[in-house]
Amino acid sequence: MLQVEMSSEVRTVFGKGPMRQLRMQEITPGVVYASGLEPVPLQFATAQLFKDLLFIGGRNAVIALDIAGDSKGKRHVLVQEIQKDPVSDELLHVDFVEVDLEKRAKFTVPLKFRGTPKGVDLGGDLQIHRTEVQLLGRPLDIPDLIEADITALEQGGKGFTYGDLVVPAGVEMLNKATAICAQVV
């Protein structure tokens, strides 16, 4: 899984007016949620936060969040929600959720199909039915994506199923093994 480092500060102002003033100063508000603990309000330099979120680009990423002014110090978090202005696409707010690197959690990982199936060379059409897989494992054991070689698929065959995927050691697939991901018709 992708690992990124970010830095922020504890936010001390709250409310609609102060949030607008922060955004005018190129500061984006955010929050870190942790189970059983009070949420920690944060503020980020907007330009750096935008670059970091663009680098992550919707992938699963464990972020080592260094919070200045927080007694706990560095926290390992995942992006939970990004709020943007619908017109200007400006960052409004970011929510993070703290994760324990030793506990197993559920993640959605994209599938990438590699190769041209034999059945397509013989005139068939490739149909992709699934583009992601649900995995259960420790955050750092989860891959960024799972590649699947589909060159052996033939027309009218059983297709490529979740059971044909190779997942890393220590990671469990939650999808039904018989579900078809791709086939040539």
Residue pairs with C-beta under 8 A, 6 or more apart in sequence:
1 60
1 61
1 62
1 107
1 139
1 140
1 141
1 142
1 143
1 144
2 56
2 59
2 60
2 61
2 62
2 144
3 61
3 62
3 63
3 64
3 140
4 52
4 55
4 56
4 61
4 62
4 63
4 64
5 63
5 64
5 66
6 44
6 48
6 49
6 52
6 63
6 64
6 65
6 66
7 48
7 65
7 66
7 67
7 68
8 30
8 42
8 43
8 44
8 65
8 66
8 67
8 68
9 42
9 43
9 67
9 68
9 69
10 40
10 41
10 42
10 43
10 67
10 68
10 69
10 70
11 22
11 29
11 30
11 41
11 42
11 43
12 41
13 19
13 21
13 22
14 41
19 29
22 28
22 29
22 43
23 29
23 46
23 90
23 92
26 45
26 46
26 47
27 43
27 44
27 45
27 46
28 43
28 44
28 45
28 46
28 49
28 91
28 92
28 93
28 94
29 41
29 42
29 43
29 44
29 93
29 94
30 41
30 42
30 43
30 44
30 49
30 93
30 94
30 95
30 96
31 39
31 40
31 41
31 42
31 93
31 94
31 95
31 96
32 39
32 40
32 42
32 65
32 67
32 75
32 77
32 96
32 97
32 98
33 39
33 80
33 95
33 96
33 97
33 98
34 40
34 75
34 97
34 98
35 98
40 67
40 70
42 67
42 96
44 94
46 91
49 91
49 94
50 91
52 63
53 79
53 82
53 91
53 94
56 63
56 79
59 144
60 78
60 107
60 108
60 109
60 139
60 142
60 144
61 78
61 79
62 76
62 77
62 78
62 99
62 101
62 139
62 140
63 76
63 77
63 78
63 79
63 96
64 74
64 75
64 76
65 74
65 75
65 76
65 77
65 96
66 73
66 74
67 73
67 74
67 75
75 98
76 98
76 99
76 100
76 101
76 139
77 96
77 97
77 98
77 99
78 96
78 97
78 99
78 139
79 94
79 95
79 96
80 95
80 96
80 97
81 94
81 95
82 91
82 93
82 94
82 95
83 91
83 92
83 93
83 94
83 95
84 90
84 91
84 92
85 92
99 105
99 139
101 138
101 139
101 140
102 138
103 138
104 136
104 137
104 138
105 136
105 137
105 138
105 139
106 134
106 135
106 136
106 174
107 134
107 135
107 136
107 137
107 139
107 142
108 132
108 133
108 134
108 135
109 132
109 133
109 134
109 135
109 142
109 143
109 144
109 145
109 146
110 131
110 132
110 145
110 146
111 130
111 131
111 132
111 133
111 145
111 146
111 147
111 148
111 165
111 181
112 145
112 146
112 147
112 148
113 128
113 147
113 148
113 150
113 160
113 181
113 182
114 147
114 148
114 149
114 150
114 151
115 149
115 150
115 151
116 151
117 124
117 126
117 150
117 151
117 152
117 153
117 154
117 184
118 151
118 152
118 153
118 154
118 184
119 126
119 153
119 154
119 155
119 156
119 157
119 184
120 126
120 153
120 184
122 154
122 155
123 155
124 154
124 155
124 156
124 184
124 185
125 184
125 185
126 150
126 153
126 182
126 183
126 184
127 182
127 183
127 184
127 185
128 181
128 182
129 179
129 180
129 181
129 182
129 183
130 162
130 175
130 179
130 180
130 181
130 182
133 146
133 162
133 165
133 173
133 175
134 173
134 174
134 175
135 142
135 167
135 171
135 172
135 173
135 174
136 171
136 172
136 173
136 174
137 168
137 170
137 171
137 172
138 170
141 168
141 169
141 170
141 171
142 171
143 167
143 168
143 171
146 165
146 166
146 167
148 160
148 164
148 165
148 181
148 182
150 160
150 182
153 159
153 160
153 182
153 183
153 184
154 184
155 184
155 185
156 184
156 185
157 183
157 184
158 180
158 183
159 180
159 181
159 182
159 183
159 184
160 180
160 181
160 182
160 183
161 177
161 178
161 179
161 180
161 181
162 173
162 175
162 176
162 177
162 178
162 179
162 181
163 177
163 178
164 181
165 173
165 181
167 173
